[in-house]
Structure formats: structure tokens, C-alpha cells
């Protein structure tokens, strides 16, 4: 677990998941010049993005989203910056 973000707008896991799913799309990820395969699993509250050198997992529960970010050795120096960006986006969205 790299980051926990409490819900600011959503009241339930389902609502938070749907808000995030509407925002975190392949088009949104392309904005960062990164190609990623995004998989959605609303039943378990999981959202996963995998690309070259990284895996991002968002796990939604009743009150928060838990973020796990795995980076290749070459990208580890950017982990703090990436997590800050993800945290800001999630706070605005959920």
C-alpha cells in the first residue's frame, strides 16, 4: 500500500468506483504519454492499469481507495511525483 485516499464526494464504494471509472480512461492515461491496459472489476472494487514498467492498482473499500504502485527500476525515482498526481486526481474525483 503506497497511498490511501478517503472519499470526499462519494458515500459508498460503488459510487466512488463509478466516479473514478468515468475519469480514469485510456484517453486520460494517454494525456501523460503512457500506454496502459486498464482493467475494471467493479464486483471486487479493483481497477488496474498496466504498462511498460509499471502496474497501478486501485482498491476501493467502504471509506477509501487504497493505491499500490509498482515501478520498474528506471521509474522508481518518479514514484513520489506520480503518487502526488494520483492523490490530487482522486481527491478531486471521489
Backbone atoms as SQL, in Angstrom:
CREATE TABLE atoms (id INTEGER PRIMARY KEY, chain TEXT, resi INTEGER, resn TEXT, atom TEXT, x REAL, y REAL, z REAL);
INSERT INTO atoms VALUES
  (1, 'A', 1, 'UNK', 'N', 0.832, -1.161, 0.000),
  (2, 'A', 1, 'UNK', 'CA', 0.000, 0.000, 0.000),
  (3, 'A', 1, 'UNK', 'C', 0.887, 1.238, 0.000),
  (4, 'A', 2, 'UNK', 'N', 0.725, 2.043, -1.033),
  (5, 'A', 2, 'UNK', 'CA', 1.531, 3.254, -1.151),
  (6, 'A', 2, 'UNK', 'C', 0.775, 4.504, -0.728),
  (7, 'A', 3, 'UNK', 'N', -0.555, 4.444, -0.820),
  (8, 'A', 3, 'UNK', 'CA', -1.348, 5.642, -0.601),
  (9, 'A', 3, 'UNK', 'C', -2.774, 5.258, -0.237),
  (10, 'A', 4, 'UNK', 'N', -3.397, 6.027, 0.644),
  (11, 'A', 4, 'UNK', 'CA', -4.815, 5.870, 0.976),
  (12, 'A', 4, 'UNK', 'C', -5.481, 7.222, 0.794),
  (13, 'A', 5, 'UNK', 'N', -6.606, 7.236, 0.096),
  (14, 'A', 5, 'UNK', 'CA', -7.342, 8.480, -0.128),
  (15, 'A', 5, 'UNK', 'C', -8.782, 8.254, 0.312),
  (16, 'A', 6, 'UNK', 'N', -9.205, 9.023, 1.307),
  (17, 'A', 6, 'UNK', 'CA', -10.588, 8.931, 1.778),
  (18, 'A', 6, 'UNK', 'C', -11.518, 9.558, 0.757),
  (19, 'A', 7, 'UNK', 'N', -12.760, 9.110, 0.756),
  (20, 'A', 7, 'UNK', 'CA', -13.750, 9.657, -0.164),
  (21, 'A', 7, 'UNK', 'C', -14.158, 11.052, 0.294),
  (22, 'A', 8, 'UNK', 'N', -14.206, 11.988, -0.640),
  (23, 'A', 8, 'UNK', 'CA', -14.637, 13.345, -0.362),
  (24, 'A', 8, 'UNK', 'C', -16.025, 13.605, -0.937),
  (25, 'A', 9, 'UNK', 'N', -16.319, 13.002, -2.085),
  (26, 'A', 9, 'UNK', 'CA', -17.603, 13.212, -2.756),
  (27, 'A', 9, 'UNK', 'C', -18.513, 11.997, -2.628),
  (28, 'A', 10, 'UNK', 'N', -17.959, 10.832, -2.725),
  (29, 'A', 10, 'UNK', 'CA', -18.745, 9.595, -2.742),
  (30, 'A', 10, 'UNK', 'C', -19.143, 9.172, -1.333),
  (31, 'A', 11, 'UNK', 'N', -20.269, 8.486, -1.248),
  (32, 'A', 11, 'UNK', 'CA', -20.751, 7.970, 0.027),
  (33, 'A', 11, 'UNK', 'C', -20.555, 6.460, 0.144),
  (34, 'A', 12, 'UNK', 'N', -20.431, 5.784, -0.998),
  (35, 'A', 12, 'UNK', 'CA', -20.296, 4.330, -0.998),
  (36, 'A', 12, 'UNK', 'C', -19.149, 3.911, -1.901),
  (37, 'A', 13, 'UNK', 'N', -18.741, 2.660, -1.747),
  (38, 'A', 13, 'UNK', 'CA', -17.689, 2.109, -2.595),
  (39, 'A', 13, 'UNK', 'C', -18.118, 2.136, -4.062),
  (40, 'A', 14, 'UNK', 'N', -19.353, 1.750, -4.335),
  (41, 'A', 14, 'UNK', 'CA', -19.843, 1.694, -5.707),
  (42, 'A', 14, 'UNK', 'C', -19.837, 3.077, -6.358),
  (43, 'A', 15, 'UNK', 'N', -20.279, 4.075, -5.601),
  (44, 'A', 15, 'UNK', 'CA', -20.303, 5.438, -6.122),
  (45, 'A', 15, 'UNK', 'C', -18.888, 5.930, -6.416),
  (46, 'A', 16, 'UNK', 'N', -17.956, 5.692, -5.508),
  (47, 'A', 16, 'UNK', 'CA', -16.566, 6.105, -5.700),
  (48, 'A', 16, 'UNK', 'C', -15.953, 5.388, -6.900),
  (49, 'A', 17, 'UNK', 'N', -16.221, 4.097, -7.009),
  (50, 'A', 17, 'UNK', 'CA', -15.683, 3.311, -8.117),
  (51, 'A', 17, 'UNK', 'C', -16.178, 3.869, -9.449),
  (52, 'A', 18, 'UNK', 'N', -17.472, 4.138, -9.531),
  (53, 'A', 18, 'UNK', 'CA', -18.051, 4.654, -10.778),
  (54, 'A', 18, 'UNK', 'C', -17.530, 6.044, -11.120),
  (55, 'A', 19, 'UNK', 'N', -17.346, 6.889, -10.113),
  (56, 'A', 19, 'UNK', 'CA', -16.762, 8.212, -10.365),
  (57, 'A', 19, 'UNK', 'C', -15.342, 8.083, -10.904),
  (58, 'A', 20, 'UNK', 'N', -14.556, 7.224, -10.302),
  (59, 'A', 20, 'UNK', 'CA', -13.175, 7.027, -10.749),
  (60, 'A', 20, 'UNK', 'C', -13.128, 6.411, -12.141),
  (61, 'A', 21, 'UNK', 'N', -14.001, 5.441, -12.384),
  (62, 'A', 21, 'UNK', 'CA', -14.019, 4.772, -13.696),
  (63, 'A', 21, 'UNK', 'C', -14.350, 5.755, -14.813),
  (64, 'A', 22, 'UNK', 'N', -15.226, 6.705, -14.528),
  (65, 'A', 22, 'UNK', 'CA', -15.579, 7.708, -15.528),
  (66, 'A', 22, 'UNK', 'C', -14.402, 8.623, -15.858),
  (67, 'A', 23, 'UNK', 'N', -13.515, 8.834, -14.899),
  (68, 'A', 23, 'UNK', 'CA', -12.368, 9.719, -15.092),
  (69, 'A', 23, 'UNK', 'C', -11.116, 9.001, -15.582),
  (70, 'A', 24, 'UNK', 'N', -10.877, 7.812, -15.087),
  (71, 'A', 24, 'UNK', 'CA', -9.646, 7.086, -15.413),
  (72, 'A', 24, 'UNK', 'C', -9.917, 6.187, -16.613),
  (73, 'A', 25, 'UNK', 'N', -9.675, 6.747, -17.761),
  (74, 'A', 25, 'UNK', 'CA', -9.929, 6.072, -19.029),
  (75, 'A', 25, 'UNK', 'C', -8.621, 5.982, -19.808),
  (76, 'A', 26, 'UNK', 'N', -8.577, 5.146, -20.845),
  (77, 'A', 26, 'UNK', 'CA', -7.362, 5.102, -21.677),
  (78, 'A', 26, 'UNK', 'C', -7.006, 6.476, -22.259),
  (79, 'A', 27, 'UNK', 'N', -8.014, 7.272, -22.595),
  (80, 'A', 27, 'UNK', 'CA', -7.764, 8.606, -23.141),
  (81, 'A', 27, 'UNK', 'C', -7.099, 9.509, -22.093),
  (82, 'A', 28, 'UNK', 'N', -7.525, 9.397, -20.849),
  (83, 'A', 28, 'UNK', 'CA', -6.930, 10.189, -19.779),
  (84, 'A', 28, 'UNK', 'C', -5.468, 9.784, -19.565),
  (85, 'A', 29, 'UNK', 'N', -5.200, 8.485, -19.575),
  (86, 'A', 29, 'UNK', 'CA', -3.831, 7.995, -19.371),
  (87, 'A', 29, 'UNK', 'C', -2.924, 8.422, -20.517),
  (88, 'A', 30, 'UNK', 'N', -3.444, 8.455, -21.743),
  (89, 'A', 30, 'UNK', 'CA', -2.654, 8.870, -22.906),
  (90, 'A', 30, 'UNK', 'C', -2.189, 10.317, -22.781),
  (91, 'A', 31, 'UNK', 'N', -2.909, 11.115, -22.016),
  (92, 'A', 31, 'UNK', 'CA', -2.536, 12.505, -21.791),
  (93, 'A', 31, 'UNK', 'C', -1.131, 12.614, -21.200),
  (94, 'A', 32, 'UNK', 'N', -0.716, 11.575, -20.477),
  (95, 'A', 32, 'UNK', 'CA', 0.605, 11.538, -19.854),
  (96, 'A', 32, 'UNK', 'C', 1.641, 10.849, -20.736),
  (97, 'A', 33, 'UNK', 'N', 1.274, 10.586, -21.972),
  (98, 'A', 33, 'UNK', 'CA', 2.148, 9.931, -22.952),
  (99, 'A', 33, 'UNK', 'C', 2.606, 8.563, -22.465),
  (100, 'A', 34, 'UNK', 'N', 1.635, 7.827, -21.889),
  (101, 'A', 34, 'UNK', 'CA', 1.884, 6.490, -21.375),
  (102, 'A', 34, 'UNK', 'C', 0.811, 5.578, -21.950),
  (103, 'A', 35, 'UNK', 'N', 1.232, 4.423, -22.421),
  (104, 'A', 35, 'UNK', 'CA', 0.264, 3.440, -22.889),
  (105, 'A', 35, 'UNK', 'C', 0.021, 2.451, -21.763),
  (106, 'A', 36, 'UNK', 'N', -1.263, 2.210, -21.490),
  (107, 'A', 36, 'UNK', 'CA', -1.608, 1.302, -20.397),
  (108, 'A', 36, 'UNK', 'C', -2.870, 0.533, -20.751),
  (109, 'A', 37, 'UNK', 'N', -2.893, -0.703, -20.306),
  (110, 'A', 37, 'UNK', 'CA', -4.101, -1.518, -20.388),
  (111, 'A', 37, 'UNK', 'C', -4.814, -1.368, -19.056),
  (112, 'A', 38, 'UNK', 'N', -6.038, -0.895, -19.113),
  (113, 'A', 38, 'UNK', 'CA', -6.807, -0.683, -17.887),
  (114, 'A', 38, 'UNK', 'C', -7.867, -1.763, -17.780),
  (115, 'A', 39, 'UNK', 'N', -7.907, -2.408, -16.618),
  (116, 'A', 39, 'UNK', 'CA', -8.947, -3.410, -16.380),
  (117, 'A', 39, 'UNK', 'C', -9.798, -2.960, -15.202),
  (118, 'A', 40, 'UNK', 'N', -11.091, -3.153, -15.365),
  (119, 'A', 40, 'UNK', 'CA', -12.063, -2.757, -14.350),
  (120, 'A', 40, 'UNK', 'C', -12.738, -4.004, -13.805),
  (121, 'A', 41, 'UNK', 'N', -12.859, -4.100, -12.495),
  (122, 'A', 41, 'UNK', 'CA', -13.549, -5.212, -11.859),
  (123, 'A', 41, 'UNK', 'C', -14.439, -4.637, -10.756),
  (124, 'A', 42, 'UNK', 'N', -15.623, -4.135, -11.143),
  (125, 'A', 42, 'UNK', 'CA', -16.469, -3.467, -10.163),
  (126, 'A', 42, 'UNK', 'C', -16.948, -4.381, -9.032),
  (127, 'A', 43, 'UNK', 'N', -17.101, -5.654, -9.295),
  (128, 'A', 43, 'UNK', 'CA', -17.555, -6.582, -8.266),
  (129, 'A', 43, 'UNK', 'C', -16.621, -6.658, -7.077),
  (130, 'A', 44, 'UNK', 'N', -15.333, -6.575, -7.340),
  (131, 'A', 44, 'UNK', 'CA', -14.353, -6.636, -6.250),
  (132, 'A', 44, 'UNK', 'C', -13.793, -5.256, -5.888),
  (133, 'A', 45, 'UNK', 'N', -14.237, -4.219, -6.597),
  (134, 'A', 45, 'UNK', 'CA', -13.756, -2.871, -6.307),
  (135, 'A', 45, 'UNK', 'C', -12.322, -2.635, -6.733),
  (136, 'A', 46, 'UNK', 'N', -11.873, -3.331, -7.763),
  (137, 'A', 46, 'UNK', 'CA', -10.492, -3.200, -8.239),
  (138, 'A', 46, 'UNK', 'C', -10.426, -2.524, -9.599),
  (139, 'A', 47, 'UNK', 'N', -9.408, -1.691, -9.765),
  (140, 'A', 47, 'UNK', 'CA', -9.106, -1.075, -11.033),
  (141, 'A', 47, 'UNK', 'C', -7.597, -1.204, -11.199),
  (142, 'A', 48, 'UNK', 'N', -7.143, -1.714, -12.333),
  (143, 'A', 48, 'UNK', 'CA', -5.716, -1.941, -12.547),
  (144, 'A', 48, 'UNK', 'C', -5.291, -1.363, -13.883),
  (145, 'A', 49, 'UNK', 'N', -4.159, -0.676, -13.877),
  (146, 'A', 49, 'UNK', 'CA', -3.555, -0.167, -15.111),
  (147, 'A', 49, 'UNK', 'C', -2.146, -0.740, -15.193),
  (148, 'A', 50, 'UNK', 'N', -1.868, -1.393, -16.328),
  (149, 'A', 50, 'UNK', 'CA', -0.540, -1.973, -16.543),
  (150, 'A', 50, 'UNK', 'C', 0.055, -1.407, -17.819),
  (151, 'A', 51, 'UNK', 'N', 1.314, -1.047, -17.719),
  (152, 'A', 51, 'UNK', 'CA', 2.023, -0.540, -18.878),
  (153, 'A', 51, 'UNK', 'C', 3.483, -0.928, -18.781),
  (154, 'A', 52, 'UNK', 'N', 4.262, -0.442, -19.699),
  (155, 'A', 52, 'UNK', 'CA', 5.677, -0.767, -19.715),
  (156, 'A', 52, 'UNK', 'C', 6.350, -0.162, -18.486),
  (157, 'A', 53, 'UNK', 'N', 6.757, -0.997, -17.568),
  (158, 'A', 53, 'UNK', 'CA', 7.484, -0.556, -16.397),
  (159, 'A', 53, 'UNK', 'C', 6.648, -0.186, -15.188),
  (160, 'A', 54, 'UNK', 'N', 5.329, -0.381, -15.259),
  (161, 'A', 54, 'UNK', 'CA', 4.524, -0.031, -14.093),
  (162, 'A', 54, 'UNK', 'C', 3.243, -0.853, -14.011),
  (163, 'A', 55, 'UNK', 'N', 2.744, -0.971, -12.787),
  (164, 'A', 55, 'UNK', 'CA', 1.421, -1.533, -12.511),
  (165, 'A', 55, 'UNK', 'C', 0.808, -0.678, -11.408),
  (166, 'A', 56, 'UNK', 'N', -0.366, -0.145, -11.694),
  (167, 'A', 56, 'UNK', 'CA', -1.099, 0.678, -10.739),
  (168, 'A', 56, 'UNK', 'C', -2.381, -0.051, -10.366),
  (169, 'A', 57, 'UNK', 'N', -2.609, -0.238, -9.072),
  (170, 'A', 57, 'UNK', 'CA', -3.816, -0.906, -8.599),
  (171, 'A', 57, 'UNK', 'C', -4.565, 0.016, -7.652),
  (172, 'A', 58, 'UNK', 'N', -5.852, 0.194, -7.908),
  (173, 'A', 58, 'UNK', 'CA', -6.730, 0.955, -7.034),
  (174, 'A', 58, 'UNK', 'C', -7.744, -0.012, -6.446),
  (175, 'A', 59, 'UNK', 'N', -7.791, -0.084, -5.129),
  (176, 'A', 59, 'UNK', 'CA', -8.725, -0.972, -4.424),
  (177, 'A', 59, 'UNK', 'C', -9.677, -0.102, -3.608),
  (178, 'A', 60, 'UNK', 'N', -10.948, -0.165, -3.961),
  (179, 'A', 60, 'UNK', 'CA', -11.960, 0.639, -3.304),
  (180, 'A', 60, 'UNK', 'C', -12.589, -0.157, -2.173),
  (181, 'A', 61, 'UNK', 'N', -12.742, 0.491, -1.000),
  (182, 'A', 61, 'UNK', 'CA', -13.473, -0.143, 0.095),
  (183, 'A', 61, 'UNK', 'C', -14.571, 0.823, 0.546),
  (184, 'A', 62, 'UNK', 'N', -15.114, 0.647, 1.718),
  (185, 'A', 62, 'UNK', 'CA', -16.273, 1.433, 2.162),
  (186, 'A', 62, 'UNK', 'C', -15.987, 2.919, 2.350),
  (187, 'A', 63, 'UNK', 'N', -14.759, 3.280, 2.712),
  (188, 'A', 63, 'UNK', 'CA', -14.477, 4.680, 3.043),
  (189, 'A', 63, 'UNK', 'C', -13.295, 5.295, 2.303),
  (190, 'A', 64, 'UNK', 'N', -12.533, 4.469, 1.594),
  (191, 'A', 64, 'UNK', 'CA', -11.310, 4.993, 0.971),
  (192, 'A', 64, 'UNK', 'C', -10.903, 4.139, -0.226),
  (193, 'A', 65, 'UNK', 'N', -9.952, 4.679, -0.972),
  (194, 'A', 65, 'UNK', 'CA', -9.320, 3.921, -2.046),
  (195, 'A', 65, 'UNK', 'C', -7.857, 3.735, -1.656),
  (196, 'A', 66, 'UNK', 'N', -7.387, 2.514, -1.807),
  (197, 'A', 66, 'UNK', 'CA', -6.001, 2.171, -1.498),
  (198, 'A', 66, 'UNK', 'C', -5.255, 2.035, -2.822),
  (199, 'A', 67, 'UNK', 'N', -4.137, 2.731, -2.930),
  (200, 'A', 67, 'UNK', 'CA', -3.361, 2.777, -4.164),
  (201, 'A', 67, 'UNK', 'C', -2.055, 2.016, -3.963),
  (202, 'A', 68, 'UNK', 'N', -1.775, 1.109, -4.891),
  (203, 'A', 68, 'UNK', 'CA', -0.481, 0.415, -4.936),
  (204, 'A', 68, 'UNK', 'C', 0.149, 0.718, -6.288),
  (205, 'A', 69, 'UNK', 'N', 1.392, 1.130, -6.271),
  (206, 'A', 69, 'UNK', 'CA', 2.112, 1.462, -7.498),
  (207, 'A', 69, 'UNK', 'C', 3.432, 0.718, -7.526),
  (208, 'A', 70, 'UNK', 'N', 3.580, -0.131, -8.506),
  (209, 'A', 70, 'UNK', 'CA', 4.836, -0.856, -8.721),
  (210, 'A', 70, 'UNK', 'C', 5.513, -0.266, -9.952),
  (211, 'A', 71, 'UNK', 'N', 6.769, 0.115, -9.788),
  (212, 'A', 71, 'UNK', 'CA', 7.515, 0.727, -10.874),
  (213, 'A', 71, 'UNK', 'C', 8.790, -0.040, -11.155),
  (214, 'A', 72, 'UNK', 'N', 9.209, -0.011, -12.415),
  (215, 'A', 72, 'UNK', 'CA', 10.492, -0.609, -12.769),
  (216, 'A', 72, 'UNK', 'C', 11.604, 0.234, -12.146),
  (217, 'A', 73, 'UNK', 'N', 12.781, -0.320, -12.127),
  (218, 'A', 73, 'UNK', 'CA', 13.927, 0.359, -11.536),
  (219, 'A', 73, 'UNK', 'C', 14.137, 1.746, -12.148),
  (220, 'A', 74, 'UNK', 'N', 13.964, 1.864, -13.449),
  (221, 'A', 74, 'UNK', 'CA', 14.201, 3.129, -14.143),
  (222, 'A', 74, 'UNK', 'C', 13.181, 4.209, -13.758),
  (223, 'A', 75, 'UNK', 'N', 12.010, 3.812, -13.310),
  (224, 'A', 75, 'UNK', 'CA', 10.958, 4.778, -12.981),
  (225, 'A', 75, 'UNK', 'C', 10.832, 5.080, -11.486),
  (226, 'A', 76, 'UNK', 'N', 11.536, 4.336, -10.654),
  (227, 'A', 76, 'UNK', 'CA', 11.393, 4.484, -9.198),
  (228, 'A', 76, 'UNK', 'C', 11.673, 5.902, -8.707),
  (229, 'A', 77, 'UNK', 'N', 12.525, 6.626, -9.367),
  (230, 'A', 77, 'UNK', 'CA', 12.847, 7.998, -8.959),
  (231, 'A', 77, 'UNK', 'C', 11.639, 8.930, -9.071),
  (232, 'A', 78, 'UNK', 'N', 10.661, 8.560, -9.887),
  (233, 'A', 78, 'UNK', 'CA', 9.481, 9.391, -10.111),
  (234, 'A', 78, 'UNK', 'C', 8.285, 8.988, -9.257),
  (235, 'A', 79, 'UNK', 'N', 8.459, 8.013, -8.378),
  (236, 'A', 79, 'UNK', 'CA', 7.330, 7.460, -7.627),
  (237, 'A', 79, 'UNK', 'C', 6.602, 8.527, -6.806),
  (238, 'A', 80, 'UNK', 'N', 7.317, 9.371, -6.110),
  (239, 'A', 80, 'UNK', 'CA', 6.688, 10.413, -5.297),
  (240, 'A', 80, 'UNK', 'C', 5.850, 11.373, -6.122),
  (241, 'A', 81, 'UNK', 'N', 6.392, 11.790, -7.239),
  (242, 'A', 81, 'UNK', 'CA', 5.673, 12.708, -8.126),
  (243, 'A', 81, 'UNK', 'C', 4.421, 12.053, -8.689),
  (244, 'A', 82, 'UNK', 'N', 4.538, 10.794, -9.087),
  (245, 'A', 82, 'UNK', 'CA', 3.401, 10.065, -9.641),
  (246, 'A', 82, 'UNK', 'C', 2.317, 9.889, -8.582),
  (247, 'A', 83, 'UNK', 'N', 2.708, 9.513, -7.374),
  (248, 'A', 83, 'UNK', 'CA', 1.725, 9.330, -6.299),
  (249, 'A', 83, 'UNK', 'C', 1.050, 10.645, -5.928),
  (250, 'A', 84, 'UNK', 'N', 1.783, 11.750, -5.947),
  (251, 'A', 84, 'UNK', 'CA', 1.177, 13.056, -5.681),
  (252, 'A', 84, 'UNK', 'C', 0.103, 13.390, -6.714),
  (253, 'A', 85, 'UNK', 'N', 0.397, 13.117, -7.972),
  (254, 'A', 85, 'UNK', 'CA', -0.559, 13.372, -9.044),
  (255, 'A', 85, 'UNK', 'C', -1.794, 12.496, -8.891),
  (256, 'A', 86, 'UNK', 'N', -1.592, 11.224, -8.581),
  (257, 'A', 86, 'UNK', 'CA', -2.712, 10.308, -8.395),
  (258, 'A', 86, 'UNK', 'C', -3.560, 10.750, -7.200),
  (259, 'A', 87, 'UNK', 'N', -2.923, 11.150, -6.119),
  (260, 'A', 87, 'UNK', 'CA', -3.659, 11.590, -4.932),
  (261, 'A', 87, 'UNK', 'C', -4.512, 12.818, -5.228),
  (262, 'A', 88, 'UNK', 'N', -3.945, 13.803, -5.918),
  (263, 'A', 88, 'UNK', 'CA', -4.707, 15.014, -6.279),
  (264, 'A', 88, 'UNK', 'C', -5.917, 14.664, -7.131),
  (265, 'A', 89, 'UNK', 'N', -5.707, 13.797, -8.118),
  (266, 'A', 89, 'UNK', 'CA', -6.814, 13.417, -9.012),
  (267, 'A', 89, 'UNK', 'C', -7.905, 12.674, -8.249),
  (268, 'A', 90, 'UNK', 'N', -7.523, 11.755, -7.383),
  (269, 'A', 90, 'UNK', 'CA', -8.522, 11.017, -6.633),
  (270, 'A', 90, 'UNK', 'C', -9.287, 11.916, -5.659),
  (271, 'A', 91, 'UNK', 'N', -8.614, 12.854, -5.034),
  (272, 'A', 91, 'UNK', 'CA', -9.297, 13.773, -4.115),
  (273, 'A', 91, 'UNK', 'C', -10.331, 14.619, -4.854),
  (274, 'A', 92, 'UNK', 'N', -10.031, 15.005, -6.085),
  (275, 'A', 92, 'UNK', 'CA', -10.983, 15.782, -6.891),
  (276, 'A', 92, 'UNK', 'C', -12.135, 14.920, -7.377),
  (277, 'A', 93, 'UNK', 'N', -11.882, 13.633, -7.578),
  (278, 'A', 93, 'UNK', 'CA', -12.855, 12.760, -8.223),
  (279, 'A', 93, 'UNK', 'C', -13.770, 12.031, -7.243),
  (280, 'A', 94, 'UNK', 'N', -13.185, 11.439, -6.207),
  (281, 'A', 94, 'UNK', 'CA', -14.002, 10.618, -5.299),
  (282, 'A', 94, 'UNK', 'C', -14.165, 11.293, -3.953);
